[in-house]
Amino acid sequence: MLVLAGAGALGTALASQESAPQPPPVTDAAPRSEPEPSPTDTPSSEPSAEPEPEPTGMSRSAAVRVQAPSVDIDSVVNETGLNAEGEIQVPQHGPQYDEAAWFTGSPSPGELGPSVLLGHVDSVSTGPSVFFELGGIAEGDEVTVTRADGEDVTFEVYRIDRYAKNAFPTASVYGNTEGPELRLITCGGDINEGTGHYEDNVVVYAKVVQAA
């Protein structure tokens, strides 16, 4: 899987409008010279609308724990980066194989953008792994990530997709977002008999709902 780098921001500008002056009332009085307008008689412009604030997120702090109660996930979170081929490095063996990992090339949980956590679904030698039940998560379920600074960030799942690994939608998964989001990634689908690996990836999309 490749990582899409970059950052962006949205901004909105609103123009102000002037109110039109009202015509003077009709009277029966004799014509007279028009008085000089006082400051209170001068039509004033309406105040300019305040521009919408740009979305912001929390400061950077590593993920250290992830919990998804609806699918019985509760794991420490390690850190991972890219391998020599430019793909996310997943744990190959040892105790971290059955633990989640935060991809440090992505935002940390609560920062603006999609924070990426990944984990194995199972192993031939040891059976079910940390994200074995991830495919059963549902829209509306909550996922809480604890950061190294002690802050808990809660996300709500809004989408679950499965993609063939040779057609992975990099932009959709790693691309810029308007607010803090979370991606949980594991393997799924059928096992390729030639490679012994799953042919698909399961991706869970979630948006931040609370940071405390």
N, C-alpha and C positions, 0 to 999 in steps of 0.2 A: 504494500500500500504506500502511496506517495503522499506527502504532506503538501498542502497548498499554503504557501506563505503569503503574508500581506495583511494590511489593515485598512480599515475605512471608517468613515463616520457619515451620519446623515445630518443635514441641517435644513431648517425651514425659515424663510423670510416672509413676513406679512406686511403688505403695504397699508398705509393709513388713508382714510378718506375724509374730505372736508364736508361739513354740513352746509347745505345751501341756505342763504339768508331768506327770512320770511318777508312777504310784501307788507307794506304799512297798512293799517286799518283805513277804511273809507269813512270820512266824516263830512259834515255840512259846513265846517268852518271855512272862512275866507282864506284864499291862498296867502301864504306867507313864506318868507325865506326859510330854507331848510337849515335847522341848527347843525352845528358841528357835531359829528358823532362822538359819543363818549366811549372810553375803552370798553364799557360794559355793553355798548350797542354793536360792537364789531363782532361779526361771526367768528367763532374760534374753531380751530380744527379739533377733531376728536383725538384723544391720546392714542399714540401708536400702540398696536398690539405687541405684547412681549413675545419675542421669538421663543419657540419651543426649545427647552433645554436638550442638548445632545445627551444620548444615553451614556451612562457611566457605570463603572463596575468597582469592585474592591481592589485593593492593592494585591500584589503577587505574593502568594504563600502556597507552598507545596501541599498536595493532598496526602493525608496520612491514614484515612479510614473511609470506607464506603459502606452504606447500609441501604438495603432495599427490602424492607420487611415483607412485602407481598410475595416475594419469591425466595425468602429465607437466605438473602445474601448479607453477610457481615464479615468484612475482610479488612486487614491492614492494606495500605496502598504503598507500593514501592515506586521507584522512578525508573523510566526507561527512555531511550533515545532512538537514534537511527543506526542501522548496521551499515556495512560497507556498500551494500547495494542501494542505499537510500530508502530502505523500508523500515518500518517500526520494528525494533528489536523486542521480541517476546521471550519470556523466561524459557530456557531449554530444559533445565533439570534443577534439582535441588529444592529446598523448602519454598522458594519464591514461585515455583511452578503453579502452586495452588493458591496464589495470592494475586490480587489485582495490581495493576501498574498504571501510573499516570504518565502519559507521554509529555515530556518536558518541553517539546517543541510546540505545544499548544498552551493556551491560557490556563492559569490555575483556576480551580473552581471559584466562581464568584467574580472573576475578572470578565471584562467585556470580550465576548467571543465564545467559541465552543471548546470547552475543556474535555480532553479525551482520556477516558479510562478503558483499559482493555484487560481481558483475562481469558484463560483457557476454558473450554467447555468440558473436556475430559482428557483422559490419557489411557492408552492401551494397557499400561502397566499398573496404574493406580486407580483407574475408574473416574467417577465424576470429579470435576474440578470446580474452581471458584464461581464461574459463570454458567454452571450446568443448567440452572433453572431460569436463566435470563430470558430465553425464548418465551416463557410463560408470563412475562410482565405485561401489563395492560395500560392503555391510555388512562390517565388520571391517577395512576400509582405514583407514589413519592419515593425519591432517592435522596438520601442525605449524605453529604461528603463533609468530613471533618478536615480542617486545614491545620498546618503546623503551628499557626498562630492561635489555635484554640477555637476559631470561629467555625460554626456549623452552617453549611449552606444547603438548603433544601430545594430540590428541583421536582417538577411535575412532568411526567411522561406525556408527550403529545403525539408520538409517532413511533412505530416499530416497523422496520423493513429488513428484508433479506436480499442480498445481492450476490451474484456470481463473482468470485474473486477476480476473474479476468475482465469484469465490467464494473469495477468498483467506482462509485460516483464521488470522486475526490472533492469536487467543489461543493456538493451537497453536504458532505460529512464534515469537512475541515474549513469550509468557506466562512467569510465574515457573517456575523449576526448582529441584530439591532440591540441585543442585550446579552447578559450572561447566560450561557447554555451549557448543556452536558451531553456527551456522547459516550455510550457504553457499547463496546464492541467485543464480539466473540465469534467463534466459528459455528457453522450450521449446515444444514442440507445433507447431501449424500457424501460418502467417503469415496474418493478416487482410488480405485484398486491399484493403479499404477504407482501413485505417490504415497498412498496411505494417509492423505490429508483430506479434510473436509473441502468441498468445492465452493462453499458459500461463506459469507460473513453475515451475521445478525447485527444490526445497528439499532440502538435505542436512542431516540432524540428526546431531550427534556429541557424545559425552560425554568429559570430560577423563580421561586415563589417566596422565599424567605431567606434572609441571612441574619444570624443572631450570634 
